[in-house]
């Protein structure tokens, strides 16, 4: 049985492993890597999203001293694509290419693994980025939308992982250790902590909390069912796409609520 000190050390490593998995941010901990630790790190995806959101909000506030909101949002979006290696956007493009061009589950999976981007993926990526910048600009409090949306959206793939089987070539997948034997109990912890942080960040704005729940559950349900119909389960690319969709749906609500 692990001691409290060992549990804290393990969770500390899991957090920084999640940070390194989702971004370019240097890991400020020595990681005793294992597939089990990689699996456990998924619970910290929303917290990593909050850290990224704090960077986006801070950068926006600093840039807004010199430039217009639109210019600042484009620059922040560019920084987001760099700091995350366009990880989730790549998943969106690959998923749309696969579902638009594949005629069978096997064919769709092959297209997903193709590093080239097609017409479907290009159009989806441009539309998603344009819509994101537009919705952020229409939010009543732009810095809050930048802070909140990365955290809430990164809960969506955890819901999909908790409900669907993983389908892809395990020897060629970066996401396999995260997805393998996903612990649903940790999903509960992630959901509760995300809800609490949302309430604190919005000063107990019930409308934003409810819309965050609707956006997260709605995207997980609709996208999850679609992915299951197309592939029989989820892939890492499908999880990445769910983050992009989760952000967009959340921002749609924030643009009308604030």
C-alpha positions in Angstrom: 0.0 0.0 0.0 1.3 3.4 -1.0 2.1 6.0 1.6 0.6 9.6 1.4 4.0 10.8 0.2 4.2 8.2 -2.5 0.7 9.0 -3.7 1.5 12.8 -3.9 4.7 12.1 -5.8 2.8 9.8 -8.2 0.1 12.4 -8.8 2.7 15.2 -9.2 4.4 13.1 -11.9 1.0 12.3 -13.6 0.2 16.0 -13.8 3.5 16.9 -15.5 3.3 13.9 -17.7 -0.2 15.2 -18.9 1.4 18.6 -19.4 4.1 17.2 -21.6 1.6 15.0 -23.5 -0.6 18.0 -24.4 1.8 20.8 -24.8 5.4 22.1 -25.2 5.5 23.2 -21.6 8.6 21.8 -20.0 7.9 19.1 -17.4 9.1 20.4 -14.0 9.3 16.9 -12.5 11.4 13.8 -13.0 9.0 11.2 -14.5 9.3 7.5 -13.7 7.5 6.7 -16.9 5.1 3.7 -17.2 2.0 2.9 -19.2 0.1 2.9 -15.9 1.3 6.5 -15.1 0.4 7.5 -18.6 -3.1 6.2 -18.1 -3.5 7.9 -14.8 -2.3 11.3 -16.2 -5.5 11.7 -18.2 -7.4 13.0 -15.1 -5.2 16.1 -15.3 -6.2 17.1 -18.8 -8.6 19.8 -17.6 -6.0 21.1 -15.2 -3.5 21.4 -18.0 -6.2 23.2 -20.0 -6.6 25.6 -17.1 -2.8 26.3 -17.1 -2.9 26.9 -20.9 -6.0 29.1 -20.5 -4.1 31.2 -17.9 -1.3 31.7 -20.4 -3.8 32.7 -23.2 -5.7 35.1 -21.0 -2.5 36.7 -19.7 -1.1 37.0 -23.2 -4.3 38.6 -24.4 -4.4 41.1 -21.6 -0.8 42.1 -22.3 -1.2 42.4 -26.0 -4.5 44.4 -25.7 -2.5 47.3 -24.3 -1.1 47.8 -27.9 -3.5 46.2 -30.4 -7.1 45.6 -31.2 -9.1 42.7 -29.8 -9.1 40.9 -33.2 -5.3 41.2 -33.7 -4.8 40.0 -30.1 -7.0 37.0 -30.6 -5.2 36.0 -33.8 -1.9 36.3 -32.1 -3.1 34.3 -29.1 -4.5 31.6 -31.4 -1.2 31.4 -33.1 0.5 31.0 -29.7 -2.0 28.3 -28.8 -1.2 26.4 -32.0 2.5 26.6 -31.2 2.4 25.7 -27.5 0.1 22.7 -28.1 1.7 21.6 -31.4 -1.8 22.0 -32.9 -2.4 18.6 -31.3 -6.2 18.8 -31.2 -6.5 20.6 -34.4 -4.6 17.9 -36.1 -7.1 15.4 -34.7 -9.9 17.4 -36.1 -8.4 17.6 -39.6 -7.5 13.8 -39.6 -11.0 12.8 -38.4 -12.9 14.9 -40.9 -10.7 13.7 -43.7 -11.2 10.1 -42.6 -15.0 10.3 -42.2 -15.4 12.3 -45.4 -13.2 10.1 -47.6 -13.3 6.6 -46.1 -15.8 4.0 -47.1 -15.2 1.5 -44.4 -13.9 1.5 -40.8 -10.5 0.1 -42.0 -10.3 2.7 -44.8 -11.2 5.5 -42.4 -8.5 4.4 -39.9 -5.9 4.3 -42.7 -6.8 7.9 -43.7 -6.5 9.0 -40.1 -3.0 7.7 -40.0 -2.0 9.5 -43.2 0.1 12.6 -42.3 -1.2 14.5 -45.3 -4.2 16.8 -45.0 -7.0 16.6 -47.5 -9.7 19.0 -48.6 -12.2 18.0 -45.9 -9.7 18.5 -43.2 -8.4 21.8 -44.5 -11.9 23.3 -44.8 -12.8 22.0 -41.3 -9.6 23.4 -39.8 -10.1 26.8 -41.3 -13.7 27.0 -40.4 -13.0 25.9 -36.8 -10.2 28.5 -36.2 -12.3 31.3 -37.8 -15.3 30.4 -35.7 -13.2 30.2 -32.6 -11.7 33.7 -33.1 -15.1 35.1 -33.9 -16.8 33.6 -30.8 -14.0 34.7 -28.5 -14.4 38.3 -29.9 -18.1 38.2 -29.2 -17.7 37.0 -25.6 -18.5 39.6 -23.0 -15.3 38.9 -21.1 -12.7 37.7 -23.6 -10.0 36.9 -21.0 -12.4 34.7 -19.1 -13.5 32.8 -22.2 -9.8 32.2 -23.0 -9.2 31.0 -19.5 -12.2 28.8 -19.1 -12.7 27.1 -22.5 -9.4 25.1 -22.6 -10.1 23.6 -19.2 -13.8 22.6 -19.8 -13.2 21.3 -23.3 -10.5 18.9 -22.2 -13.0 17.1 -20.0 -14.9 16.0 -23.2 -12.4 13.3 -24.4 -12.3 11.8 -20.9 -16.1 11.2 -21.1 -15.6 9.5 -24.5 -12.8 7.4 -23.2 -14.9 6.3 -20.3 -17.8 5.1 -22.5 -16.3 3.7 -25.8 -13.6 1.2 -26.7 -10.3 2.2 -28.2 -9.9 1.2 -31.8 -6.6 1.6 -33.7 -3.3 0.0 -34.2 -1.8 -0.1 -30.7 1.8 -0.3 -31.9 1.5 3.0 -33.8 -0.6 5.1 -31.4 0.6 7.9 -29.1 -2.7 7.8 -27.3 -2.8 4.1 -26.5 -1.2 4.2 -23.0 -3.6 7.0 -22.0 -6.6 5.1 -23.3 -5.7 1.6 -22.2 -7.8 0.5 -19.2 -9.0 4.0 -18.5 -10.1 4.5 -14.8 -13.6 5.7 -14.7 -13.3 6.6 -11.0 -10.7 9.2 -12.0 -13.1 10.6 -14.6 -15.5 11.4 -11.7 -12.7 13.3 -9.9 -11.9 15.2 -13.1 -15.5 16.2 -13.6 -16.1 17.4 -10.1 -12.9 19.4 -10.0 -13.6 21.0 -13.3 -17.1 22.0 -12.1 -15.7 23.5 -8.9 -13.0 25.4 -10.8 -15.6 26.7 -13.3 -17.8 28.0 -10.4 -14.8 29.7 -8.8 -13.5 31.3 -11.9 -17.0 32.6 -12.9 -17.9 33.8 -9.4 -20.6 31.1 -9.1 -22.3 32.0 -12.4 -24.8 29.2 -12.6 -25.6 29.9 -16.3 -22.0 29.4 -17.3 -21.7 26.2 -15.2 -24.9 24.7 -16.7 -23.8 25.6 -20.3 -20.4 24.1 -19.6 -22.1 20.9 -18.5 -24.4 20.9 -21.6 -21.5 21.6 -23.9 -19.3 18.9 -22.5 -21.9 16.2 -22.2 -23.6 17.2 -25.5 -20.4 17.0 -27.6 -19.3 13.8 -25.9 -22.7 12.2 -26.6 -23.2 13.4 -30.2 -19.5 13.1 -31.3 -19.1 9.8 -29.4 -22.2 8.2 -31.0 -21.0 9.4 -34.5 -17.5 8.1 -33.9 -18.9 4.7 -32.7 -21.1 4.5 -35.8 -18.1 5.2 -38.1 -15.4 3.2 -36.4 -16.9 1.1 -33.6 -15.0 3.1 -31.0 -12.7 6.1 -30.6 -9.1 7.0 -31.7 -6.7 9.6 -30.5 -7.6 11.8 -33.5 -11.3 11.6 -32.5 -10.4 12.6 -29.0 -8.5 15.6 -30.3 -11.5 16.6 -32.5 -13.8 16.4 -29.4 -11.7 19.1 -27.7 -12.1 21.4 -30.6 -15.8 20.8 -30.8 -16.1 21.2 -27.0 -14.5 24.6 -27.1 -16.6 25.8 -30.0 -19.9 24.8 -28.4 -18.8 26.2 -25.0 -17.8 29.5 -26.7 -21.2 29.6 -28.5 -22.9 29.7 -25.1 -20.4 32.1 -23.5 -20.9 34.6 -26.4 -24.7 34.7 -25.6 -24.6 34.4 -21.8 -22.0 37.0 -20.8 
